[in-house]
């Protein structure tokens, strides 16, 4: 979604309690943090692998430095939303696919922005509860080995499992991530390889002044 599109949405009466600040780079947003108390950051993705990496890494850093700020991601489509859901190393408050109708997108954004501390503390919120369970530790390990060039037999040796078991975990990961080829799976593995293996400790959420 373009900056103009977001400006249009936040000009609607339903968003009148919020003031929107637009940044083309996350570094610019971080510089503004010293002067402005933000309530939420909405990261709009552009369906590029590098951008997904930057998004997940940036929001993970924000979790450490400003855990009280909501973190919402606007994904390009359902596949990207699923990738973000399963691969994010930090807790997110909402994930919305931009492939939904404008009415659904607006409703989703309002829902996330208006939620309470109790609901926001529920990892991944509405997107997550509508998806299959997250990747298991074994599935994540397989993706990490794949990103390093290991074959299925080599991964089986590393994890001390038989090849059929590794293939079954690989298939399960493909289903959860919504990909149907090794290329799609390697895309996810590549993202995962550039992120920490563990997510940061949860931060208590508070609601700062609106800005």
Secondary structure by P-SEA (a helix, b strand, c coil): ccaaaaaaaaaccccccbbbbbbccaaaaaaacccccccbbbbbbcccaaaaaaaaaaaaaaaaccccbbbbbbcccaaaaaaaaccccccccccccccccaaaaaaaaaaaaaccccccccccccccccccccccaaaaaaaaaaaacccaaaaaaaacccaaaaaaaaaaaaaaaccccaaaaaaaaaaaaacccccccccbbbbcccc
